[in-house]
Amino acid sequence: MGSHRRHAPSGFDRGAGAALCALSAAAAALGAVPAVAAPHAPTRAEVDRLYEEAEKATEAYNQAGERAGLLRRQVRDSQDRVARQQQRVNDLRGTLGALAGAQYRSGGLDPSLALLFSHDPADYLDKASVLGRINAHQAGELADLRKGLRELTQERAEASRALGELEKSREALVAHKRTVERKLARARRLLQALPPSERAAYDRASRSGRDDLSGLIEGPAASARAAAALAAARSALGRPYVWGANGPSGFDCSGLMQWSYAQAGVHLPRTSQEQRYAGRQIPLSEARPGDLVVYRSDAGHVAMYVGGGRVIHAPHPGAPVRYDPVDMMPISSVTRV
């Protein structure tokens, strides 16, 4: 895709067919690996698979968090509207009560008798007509407000129910995240059980430089704001990958992109799936520093192009913000913000 030179495979590359076939066996044996040499290909495939699984869980968790926040605001707004409507109803009831009290204090006479004993029948008829119109108007308004109050109460109940469902979903995602973390810990133990030479080879394959790559920049950034976002991302080099974090002390992949562009005065959506559509999609061959590079068909990972066939990103748990080859994993799109 594009004209950039491909670099040596990184730790994110998927294993060959044989390694993938051995993946299930490696996963089953993960908890009982002896402290002697283990097959390199299945180990690498298992770790890479766990990284991908963890990243999907993180982005799903971020999306659920955004949806929950939106729904909380909707519920709060609904409750405010209900309170205002309730106050109007209370005021209206007070007005109607005052009218009823005035009628009672006036004697509550039959209208025909009141007219008979009135000193000014014309004035009485005018007042009665006005009173009737007021009562009809107030009664109609009260009916409308009661209807609105019922609708708002129903809206609040539905929003609260939906919020409860989202909270349960978030709890499930948190549990899944913990499961993935346990798998990652077991994968690290597996790597540590490898002979030093094999472990060093894996480290070299999955590690990329955090050195200054200014000499590799190809041309200017896509825009002034892209240049500012890239400068912010570079300032985060070496900071840790943290679940669901968007800076400044730690990041997940989409959190780093959101924070970096925020430093340039641009608001990006929270997840990599949403960031994919945060601008104009372009071919990789046209990528310029500051563009977003989105990976895999599920758009589960995102990085920022720095030029020279490299990106900067927050890779996965245990790996700090760093540079990697742009073709470290299958690219699904490039977005210019």
HELIX and SHEET records of a PDB file:
HELIX    1   1 GLY A   17  CYS A   21  1                                   5    
HELIX    2   2 LEU A   23  ALA A   28  1                                   6    
HELIX    3   3 LEU A   30  ALA A   32  5                                   3    
HELIX    4   4 HIS A   40  ARG A  105  1                                  66    
HELIX    5   5 PRO A  111  PHE A  117  1                                   7    
HELIX    6   6 PRO A  121  GLN A  192  1                                  72    
HELIX    7   7 PRO A  196  SER A  206  1                                  11    
HELIX    8   8 SER A  214  LEU A  216  5                                   3    
HELIX    9   9 ALA A  224  SER A  235  1                                  12    
HELIX   10  10 CYS A  253  GLN A  263  1                                  11    
HELIX   11  11 SER A  272  GLN A  275  1                                   4    
HELIX   12  12 LEU A  284  GLU A  286  5                                   3    
SHEET    1   A 6 ARG A 280  ILE A 282  0                                        
SHEET    2   A 6 ILE A 331  ARG A 336 -1                                        
SHEET    3   A 6 LEU A 292  TYR A 295 -1                                        
SHEET    4   A 6 HIS A 301  GLY A 307 -1                                        
SHEET    5   A 6 ARG A 310  HIS A 313 -1                                        
SHEET    6   A 6 ARG A 322  PRO A 325 -1                                        
END                                                                             
